[in-house]
Amino acid sequence: MSLMALGGFLVVVGACDLLRFDRDAVSPRRLAAILAAGAVLLALFLAWAGDSFGRGLVLFLGLFAGFALWVVASSAALTQGGAHVRRWRAAAFSGLALGAAVGLLGVGALEEWVEWPARMDSTVFAHWPAADVTVSAGAVLLQLATGNLIVRLVLDAVGVPAVTNEKKLKGGRLLGPMERIFIVGLGHIGEVTAAAIVVAAKGLLRFPELNASAKAGPSDVTEYFLIGSFASWLIGLAGVSLIYLA
């Protein structure tokens, strides 16, 4: 089964999440800009790859619903406290799940063999099928801001919020994407052992900071590091799987 619709959805989510890469709080103006950018990108994607207007419109509505739910709910879950934060968190993950499900089930709304526009025949993209490039791009973009947001939501869910612990273990917002991209790249070329070495090296490099934090008194930094790292690695492995299944 083609994963191109899912890849297109991840490209849009990953690209638009870059607009909030360095922040959890998103102003209403920026939020509206992200939603508008997502709608435009989805429309352009379906105008290029869609099979018919009617089925493309249905697919657009489903993908945009998942995208909008993810953007709005994840922003609210990371910035608003109170009794509703769990609902916002659940809604955020539901948005990703909805978009993924629509992408997998609605692939029939795309052309059977999507080709690059004629003006791209002289570019490097012409050497690879459009579907493979789309899925690979989605898998890579997933590792950037979107991966960070997912990890932060997971950490909040288990009670070790990143907003407090990242002050003790600095650099996670940047090191996380770099680590995941490295895992995806090594996994894609079959160097799983090298990816395992990277994972082990991270633990060794962080050990002095973890040890110093433990000596300073009770804290949940170790749990924050372990859960955050495993969540991050799983996102990287998900990207590798998508590329292999494309």
Secondary structure by P-SEA (a helix, b strand, c coil): ccaaaaaaaaaaaaaaaccccccccccaaaaaaaaaaaaaaaaaaaaaccccaaaaaaaaaaaaaaaaaaaaaaaaaacccccaaaaaaaaaaaaaaaaaaaaaaacccccccccccccccccccccccaaaaaaaaaaaaaacaaaaaaaaaaaaaaccccccccccccccccaaaaaaaaaaaaaaacaaaaaaaaaaaaaaaaaaaaaaaaaacccaaaaaaaaaaaaaaaaaaaaaaaaaac
